[in-house]
Amino acid sequence: MRQGIIPTIDYRKGRVLIIDQTLLPGEEKILELVSPVAVAEAIRSLRVRGAPAIGIAAAYGVLIAIEEHLTRVSAGTAGYRFDREEGLVGGEIVGVDPGPLAEVVDESIRMMSETRPTAANLFWALDRMREAAVGSDAAELCRNAAGAAFRIHDDELRLEREIGEHGAPLVEEGCRILTHCNAGGLATAGYGTALAILYTAHREGRRFRVFADETRPLLQGSRLTAWELSRRGIDVTVLCDSAAASLISSERIDMVLVGADRIAANGDVANKIGTLPLAVLCEKFAVPFYVAAPWSTFDTSLQSGAMIPIEERPADEVTRFAGVRTAHEGIGAYNPAFDRTPAGLITAIITEFGVIERPDGGKIACLSDRARR
Ligand code: MRU
């Protein structure tokens, strides 16, 4: 694992290594996923979660499907393994028919794309893998696919640091920041989006206080955000989601800072359920509302947030708590995982390109031109 970042995800010779986020903060367990089915399950069950981390995991899911196929068709040998440092381990890929291999790539992309519908980064990463996994023979296809997966991961980490640099000046000495869900190292390549801004400001020597919404029903705020902020020595206090209005309305918050799962062409943002009420509160009580996200979270094929698909999660995430029933047998639950915040409520979106104040269609179109260059 690389220095100074959380070991959210990595790939080592046919194994996707993730920290099992469903067990945090009680247990820090690294899981070894050795098949595309296991990777898809880990994404679906939120063992690995957060839009950028899901994208990286899915790219590695495709890579592991390729390895699984190579091992199957090269029965009797130790099989082939990809490794970030060592490249291809297990000899040259010879005598492998590229046709069935391409079908394996397509099938694994389909499997990964059906895990979670809202995070744009998932589909962005799978598009990169689809474009890359081609070649005049099986060996070239494999090399290209492995290169693309490692690049998706490495580029993401670099962009997170850039987001941190651009956003850090917003965090002044003594600032009180409210955040929701987890947009930190655990949700990304290891540094974060919203929390990267806080990590950079902290490294620059400023001291501030963070309030982390617990984030019902799966508690990403209290279980994950509080865990990673406190590990870095940042002052963090957890609150029930319903207590945010009391804090914001009594002038005890200087800014709200969150991540995003998908951003439409007009700047509307889908993020964890409970984000929209924070933006409405900020508007009402004149508190800046910031969103941090890399370009891979933008989906300019969708004109507005209304078109962003919102994942519905199982009812028992709401009707049970820590395995205990909290609603009477047979009671249903409304459990959308995300909500949509209109661009008009957003003070600025912080990306790797800089701070986009009062985002709108025109500014995002300019960003899109920059991203294409
Ligand atoms: O359901 P989750 O835990 O995957 O939801 C994650 C979020 O809503 C994050 O805020 C978002 O992905 C930003 S991650 C940098």
Boltz pocket constraint, residues with backbone or C-beta under 6 A from the ligand:
constraints:
  - pocket:
      binder: B
      contacts: [[A, 46], [A, 49], [A, 50], [A, 51], [A, 52], [A, 180], [A, 181], [A, 182], [A, 183], [A, 184], [A, 187], [A, 188], [A, 192], [A, 193], [A, 194], [A, 220], [A, 258], [A, 259], [A, 260], [A, 261], [A, 271], [A, 272], [A, 273], [A, 292], [A, 337]]
      max_distance: 6.0
